[in-house]
Structures are given as structure tokens and as C-alpha cells.
């Protein structure tokens, strides 16, 4: 696919991921993710508590609870519970992955990560780079 057309698709998928993130009950940060394979969205996710738990992501002091799942982890877990596979897929996410989620991304067979905002700790991105996963940041998704 030509680069300009691919950029249009990348921005569109990131905009959808951003909308998906708005479904999160987390107050500190709402993150959305999409997994796309062969130009089809095969999974989606946003940060939040596991199924069956209350929807509050933060404790009384405003800290994120340890068991909150990140958007990309939720999207990967949805694929694991389906008949789909992440092998060769692209992950679109509104915030770059943390180091824990980066391991899941690599192990799931995702080959490209397109993200909007950079997370304060870039060790996840460094790990993905070392693993040979293509990384692309697009900050202005509305242009």
C-alpha cells in the first residue's frame, strides 16, 4: 500500500482507538487499542478492571489499582479467547506500551505498533525495537 494511503489508514485506526479509550472508567488516563490484520479490526480494548470486578480503576488515594489491565493486554486477551490470531497483525494504541505489555505484544506475534502518545517510560518501546517490531508514532491524528 502506498505510504500516503497507509498513513490515512493509520490515523483512522488511531482515531477509532481513541474513541474506544473513552469507554474506560479510569480517571487518570483512558487508553484505547485496536488490533488490525489484513485491514480488518480483529480486536479492541481499553484499560480497565478485569471482568466481574467493580469499574473503579483508582483507589481512594487516586492510585491505579495493581490489577487494572492495559488496553493492549485486553485486546490481546480478546484474541486469545477467539479463533483469531495476532500473528502478523498491527496494534494501534493511543499510548505507547509499558514494558510488561511489550512482552505480550511480541509473544502474540504482532509485527507493528502504531501509537499516538509516548509513555513516560520508554523501556517497552526499546524492548519492541530489539524484538524487531516496527514502531511508528503519529501524534497528530486529526490532520
Order of alpha helices (4+ residues) and beta strands (2+ residues): alpha-beta-beta-alpha-beta-alpha-beta-alpha-beta
